[in-house]
Amino acid sequence: MFSTSAVVDSSYAVGAGVLLLWGLVDCFFGYRIFRLAVGLIGAFVGALLVSGLVAQWLGGDELVYWISLATGAVLGAVLSFSFYLVGVFLAGFSLGYVVAVGLVPFTGPAVTLLAGAVAGAVTGLLALVLQRFLISAATAFGGAFRVALAAVFFVERLDWQFYLRSPDQIPALLVGCWWVPVLMFGLGLCGLLVQLRSSSARQAGEA
């Protein structure tokens, strides 16, 4: 008999591993592979949504679970590639949201979400105008955030999906685990500098 808990445990570990690798690549090479990253974001979100819905409707059949995961990933990737500018806006939005939630001490989940949404909307609109710099910043810090969530799973054994689904709980995570914001912002800054240096060198070579 197939165990639903076994699938959940393995999928959490596999998902955290994917989150870690994806975060590192996005952090240091985000602008160069941004179109691919947009597809990966769509694939990741689509896989989570479809597999979650299928698990609720059809129960814990292992084959059905993995088929739904793959189907959701394909659908999400196709939709993301079809809406590139939406991906640019979302990348900028994620930058503003992560920075606002991580750096500003808000009180209460409603205020946290509102402040993050406002900051994200501003940086999302700026990303449409200043694509190169803000895409580099968004992918660097967004990738660093994914690395931090994966590290939380492997080090603290905390549920990384919980923080993706409940972003209002991220400030509590940052306060409770002091090394998480240090890792997130330190790695994000390094990634941004690497991307900007690479972009400048590439422009100089083309000139």
Contacts in CASP RR format, 6 or more apart in sequence:
PFRMAT RR
TARGET T0000
AUTHOR 0000-0000-0000
METHOD contacts of the structure
MODEL  1
MFSTSAVVDSSYAVGAGVLLLWGLVDCFFGYRIFRLAVGLIGAFVGALLV
SGLVAQWLGGDELVYWISLATGAVLGAVLSFSFYLVGVFLAGFSLGYVVA
VGLVPFTGPAVTLLAGAVAGAVTGLLALVLQRFLISAATAFGGAFRVALA
AVFFVERLDWQFYLRSPDQIPALLVGCWWVPVLMFGLGLCGLLVQLRSSS
ARQAGEA
2 60 0 8 1.000
2 61 0 8 1.000
2 62 0 8 1.000
4 55 0 8 1.000
4 59 0 8 1.000
4 60 0 8 1.000
7 60 0 8 1.000
7 62 0 8 1.000
7 65 0 8 1.000
11 51 0 8 1.000
11 65 0 8 1.000
11 69 0 8 1.000
12 153 0 8 1.000
12 159 0 8 1.000
12 160 0 8 1.000
12 161 0 8 1.000
13 153 0 8 1.000
15 160 0 8 1.000
16 149 0 8 1.000
16 150 0 8 1.000
16 153 0 8 1.000
16 154 0 8 1.000
16 160 0 8 1.000
17 150 0 8 1.000
18 44 0 8 1.000
19 146 0 8 1.000
19 147 0 8 1.000
19 149 0 8 1.000
19 150 0 8 1.000
19 160 0 8 1.000
20 146 0 8 1.000
20 147 0 8 1.000
20 150 0 8 1.000
20 151 0 8 1.000
20 154 0 8 1.000
22 40 0 8 1.000
22 44 0 8 1.000
22 143 0 8 1.000
22 146 0 8 1.000
23 142 0 8 1.000
23 143 0 8 1.000
23 144 0 8 1.000
23 146 0 8 1.000
23 147 0 8 1.000
23 150 0 8 1.000
24 143 0 8 1.000
24 147 0 8 1.000
25 33 0 8 1.000
26 33 0 8 1.000
26 37 0 8 1.000
26 139 0 8 1.000
26 140 0 8 1.000
26 142 0 8 1.000
26 143 0 8 1.000
26 146 0 8 1.000
27 139 0 8 1.000
27 140 0 8 1.000
27 141 0 8 1.000
27 142 0 8 1.000
27 143 0 8 1.000
27 144 0 8 1.000
27 147 0 8 1.000
27 187 0 8 1.000
27 188 0 8 1.000
27 190 0 8 1.000
27 191 0 8 1.000
28 140 0 8 1.000
28 190 0 8 1.000
28 191 0 8 1.000
28 194 0 8 1.000
28 195 0 8 1.000
29 195 0 8 1.000
30 37 0 8 1.000
30 135 0 8 1.000
30 136 0 8 1.000
30 139 0 8 1.000
30 140 0 8 1.000
30 195 0 8 1.000
31 132 0 8 1.000
31 135 0 8 1.000
31 136 0 8 1.000
31 139 0 8 1.000
31 195 0 8 1.000
31 199 0 8 1.000
32 195 0 8 1.000
32 198 0 8 1.000
34 88 0 8 1.000
34 91 0 8 1.000
34 135 0 8 1.000
34 139 0 8 1.000
35 81 0 8 1.000
35 84 0 8 1.000
37 91 0 8 1.000
37 139 0 8 1.000
38 80 0 8 1.000
38 81 0 8 1.000
38 84 0 8 1.000
38 87 0 8 1.000
38 91 0 8 1.000
39 76 0 8 1.000
39 77 0 8 1.000
39 80 0 8 1.000
39 81 0 8 1.000
40 77 0 8 1.000
41 80 0 8 1.000
41 87 0 8 1.000
41 90 0 8 1.000
42 73 0 8 1.000
42 76 0 8 1.000
42 77 0 8 1.000
42 79 0 8 1.000
42 80 0 8 1.000
43 72 0 8 1.000
43 73 0 8 1.000
43 74 0 8 1.000
43 76 0 8 1.000
43 77 0 8 1.000
43 80 0 8 1.000
44 73 0 8 1.000
45 76 0 8 1.000
46 72 0 8 1.000
46 73 0 8 1.000
46 75 0 8 1.000
46 76 0 8 1.000
47 69 0 8 1.000
47 70 0 8 1.000
47 72 0 8 1.000
47 73 0 8 1.000
47 76 0 8 1.000
48 161 0 8 1.000
49 72 0 8 1.000
50 68 0 8 1.000
50 69 0 8 1.000
50 71 0 8 1.000
50 72 0 8 1.000
50 75 0 8 1.000
51 65 0 8 1.000
51 68 0 8 1.000
51 69 0 8 1.000
51 72 0 8 1.000
52 68 0 8 1.000
53 68 0 8 1.000
54 64 0 8 1.000
54 65 0 8 1.000
54 68 0 8 1.000
55 65 0 8 1.000
55 68 0 8 1.000
58 64 0 8 1.000
80 86 0 8 1.000
80 87 0 8 1.000
85 128 0 8 1.000
88 124 0 8 1.000
88 127 0 8 1.000
88 128 0 8 1.000
88 131 0 8 1.000
88 135 0 8 1.000
89 124 0 8 1.000
89 125 0 8 1.000
89 127 0 8 1.000
89 128 0 8 1.000
90 124 0 8 1.000
91 124 0 8 1.000
91 127 0 8 1.000
91 134 0 8 1.000
91 135 0 8 1.000
91 138 0 8 1.000
91 139 0 8 1.000
92 120 0 8 1.000
92 123 0 8 1.000
92 124 0 8 1.000
92 126 0 8 1.000
92 127 0 8 1.000
92 134 0 8 1.000
92 135 0 8 1.000
92 137 0 8 1.000
92 138 0 8 1.000
93 120 0 8 1.000
93 121 0 8 1.000
93 123 0 8 1.000
93 124 0 8 1.000
93 127 0 8 1.000
94 120 0 8 1.000
94 138 0 8 1.000
94 141 0 8 1.000
94 142 0 8 1.000
94 145 0 8 1.000
95 120 0 8 1.000
95 123 0 8 1.000
95 124 0 8 1.000
95 127 0 8 1.000
95 134 0 8 1.000
95 137 0 8 1.000
95 138 0 8 1.000
95 141 0 8 1.000
95 142 0 8 1.000
96 116 0 8 1.000
96 119 0 8 1.000
96 120 0 8 1.000
96 122 0 8 1.000
96 123 0 8 1.000
96 124 0 8 1.000
96 138 0 8 1.000
97 116 0 8 1.000
97 117 0 8 1.000
97 119 0 8 1.000
97 120 0 8 1.000
97 167 0 8 1.000
98 141 0 8 1.000
98 142 0 8 1.000
98 145 0 8 1.000
98 184 0 8 1.000
99 119 0 8 1.000
99 123 0 8 1.000
99 141 0 8 1.000
100 115 0 8 1.000
100 116 0 8 1.000
100 118 0 8 1.000
100 119 0 8 1.000
100 120 0 8 1.000
101 112 0 8 1.000
101 115 0 8 1.000
101 116 0 8 1.000
101 167 0 8 1.000
101 170 0 8 1.000
101 171 0 8 1.000
101 174 0 8 1.000
102 170 0 8 1.000
102 171 0 8 1.000
102 174 0 8 1.000
102 181 0 8 1.000
102 184 0 8 1.000
104 115 0 8 1.000
105 171 0 8 1.000
106 112 0 8 1.000
106 115 0 8 1.000
106 171 0 8 1.000
108 168 0 8 1.000
109 168 0 8 1.000
109 169 0 8 1.000
110 168 0 8 1.000
112 167 0 8 1.000
112 168 0 8 1.000
112 170 0 8 1.000
112 171 0 8 1.000
113 167 0 8 1.000
113 168 0 8 1.000
123 134 0 8 1.000
123 138 0 8 1.000
124 134 0 8 1.000
126 134 0 8 1.000
127 134 0 8 1.000
127 135 0 8 1.000
127 138 0 8 1.000
132 199 0 8 1.000
133 196 0 8 1.000
136 192 0 8 1.000
136 195 0 8 1.000
136 196 0 8 1.000
136 199 0 8 1.000
137 192 0 8 1.000
139 195 0 8 1.000
140 188 0 8 1.000
140 189 0 8 1.000
140 190 0 8 1.000
140 191 0 8 1.000
140 192 0 8 1.000
140 194 0 8 1.000
140 195 0 8 1.000
141 184 0 8 1.000
141 185 0 8 1.000
141 188 0 8 1.000
141 192 0 8 1.000
142 188 0 8 1.000
143 187 0 8 1.000
143 188 0 8 1.000
144 183 0 8 1.000
144 184 0 8 1.000
144 185 0 8 1.000
144 186 0 8 1.000
144 187 0 8 1.000
144 188 0 8 1.000
144 191 0 8 1.000
145 184 0 8 1.000
147 183 0 8 1.000
147 184 0 8 1.000
147 187 0 8 1.000
148 180 0 8 1.000
148 181 0 8 1.000
148 183 0 8 1.000
148 184 0 8 1.000
148 187 0 8 1.000
149 160 0 8 1.000
149 163 0 8 1.000
149 164 0 8 1.000
150 160 0 8 1.000
151 180 0 8 1.000
151 183 0 8 1.000
152 158 0 8 1.000
152 160 0 8 1.000
152 163 0 8 1.000
152 173 0 8 1.000
152 177 0 8 1.000
152 180 0 8 1.000
153 159 0 8 1.000
153 160 0 8 1.000
156 177 0 8 1.000
158 173 0 8 1.000
162 169 0 8 1.000
163 169 0 8 1.000
163 170 0 8 1.000
163 173 0 8 1.000
173 180 0 8 1.000
174 180 0 8 1.000
174 181 0 8 1.000
END
